[in-house]
């Protein structure tokens, strides 16, 4: 019997298990606000409001109120939520990676680590059965920290009782893999067919 190199496998969610594009929501909001497309994108993707939401400092309704005010929207939360959640799509590679993780579940403790907000998380939990295959789910809005903060990686290690050197991390962003590497966690990028082959070779 071949001994595993690792005890635990940590996987990112966005652009690994499922893809996303904030511009899908941006284009829908564009017709409802006097603001420019890039201003909306900045607000949704990389702003203090989004950071607070992903770190659990504000809840979904508070987030919506701040977005509504910033974008001068004339819609209610029930109209906003489907637009906000309609940014995700699964590719064949996403689905193949999901199947691969399911196939190695018995050999590794699986942990999902994601910078994510409450609304997106609740939406995806209902949409994606793969959530149920993970031993632990580590979400920024519950932990109070986003990657690349060491706290979120350490929370994943503690959740399954794994040592840094016994964990393997998969993410589409090189900077987040580098942050994990700084803690002694080996990682590989997920950004296409070749990277997927390398990941399978490492874990098979």
N, C-alpha and C positions, 0 to 999 in steps of 0.2 A: 504494500500500500504506500502510495507516494504521500509524503508529509507536506502539508500546505506551507507555503512561504509566509502566509499571513493568517491572522486569526479573524480579522474583521475587514470588510470592504465598505468604504464610505462613498456614497454617490451623490453628486449634485442632482438637482431636479431639472431646472430650466436649461434648454438646449442640450440636454443629455437624455433624460427620460421622456421629455416632451419639449417641443420647440415653442417659442413665443415671439411675438413682434408687437410692441406697444403701438406701432404706427397704425395697426388695424383699428384700435380704439381711438387714436388721435384723429383719424380721418372721419370717423363718425361724430366725434365731438366738435370737429371743425365747423360743421354746419349750425352748431348751437351756441357759438361764442364769437365775440369780435376779435379774439386773440389770434395770433399767427400760429401756423403749424409747428414751427420750431419751439415756440414758447410753451405750447401744450406738451410737446414731446419732452422737453426739459423738465416740466413739472411732474409728468408721469414717471419718467425714467430716472432722473437724477436730481432730486431737489430735497430740501430740508423736510418738506411735508412727507414725501415718500419715505425718506430715511426714518422719520419718527414713526410712521405707520409700520414699516418693516421691522422696527425694533420694539414694537408693542407699546410705544409711549402714548399713542392715541389709538382709539378704536375705529371701526369702520364708519360709523355715523359722523364722528368728529372729522375724520379724513375727508369724507364727502363734503361736509360743510366748508372746510378750508379750500377744497378744490372748486366748489361752486362759487365761493366768493372770489377766488383768484381768477377764475375764467369767466366770471359774470354769467353763469349759467341760469337758465330759467326752467330747470327740470328738477324732479324730486329724486329721492334715493332709489326708489323702485325702478325708475327709468334709467338711472345712471348705472346701477349694478350690472345688468346684462352687457352693457357697452364695456364697462371696466373689465369684465371677465372674458370677453370675446377676443382674446389675443393669443390663444393657444391652438396648436395644431400638431398632430403626430405624423412623423415621417416614417417610411419603412425602416430607416436606420434606428430611430427611436424604439420602434416596436421589436426589432431584432435584439437591441440591447436589453430591453425589458425581459425578453424570453431568456437571454443569456443569464441575467441575474437570477431569475427563477431557477435555472438549471444548476446554479452553484450554491443555492441557498443552504443546502444541507452541510456544505463544507465551510461556510463562512458566516459570521454574524453580519447581517446587512443593516447599514444605517444610512438613512437619507439625511443630508444636510443641505438646507436651502435658506437663502435670503428671500423671504416671502412674507406677504401680508395676510391678514386673517381672511379676507374675502376670497382671494385667489386660492388659498389653501383649502377652504371649505368647498369651493367649487370643484377643485381638482380631486379631492378625496372621493367625491361622489362620481366623478367621471372616470377615474383611473384605478382599476382593481390592483395594480402593482403596489399601491400604498400598503395593502394588506400583506405583502410578501416581506416587508422590512421588519426586522426585529425592533428597531427604534427609529423614531422620527424626530429629528432635531430641527426646529424651525426658529428663525431669527425673531419672529414676533413673540414667541413664547419664551425664548432664552433671554431676550433683551440685548442681544449683540448680533451684528451681521459679520459675515466673512468680509475681510480677512482678520477680524479680531480673534486672538488666541482663545478667548473664552468659548466660542462656539465649537471649535475643534476639540477643545478639552472636554466640553460637555458630551460630545460624541464618544470620546474615549471612555469617559466615566460611565456612560450609559450602558456599555457592554463589557466594561472591565478589561479593556484592551490596553496594552502598552503601545506607545508611539511607534516603536519599531515593528510592531506586529499588525499595523493598520495600513491599508492601501486606499488611496483617495483618487477619485475620478471627477474631473470638472472640465468644462469647456474653456475656462479662463485661466491663462497661464499665471497671472498674478496671485490667484487664489491657491493654485497648486504650490507656488513658491512660498506662500505664507505657511501652508501646511508643512512643507519641506523644512522650513525654519524651526518647526517643532519636532522634527525627526520622523515625520510621516511621509512615506514615499508616495508619489502620485504620478499620474499620467493624464495628458490632455485628451479630451474627446472632441474631435473636430472633423470627423470624416471616416471613410472606410478603412484607411491605413491605420489610423489611431485605434480603431475598434479591434482590428486584428492584433495589434500589439497588446492591448488590454486583455484580450482573450488568451493570448499566449502566456502572459504573466500570471493569469489566474487559473488556467486550465491544468 
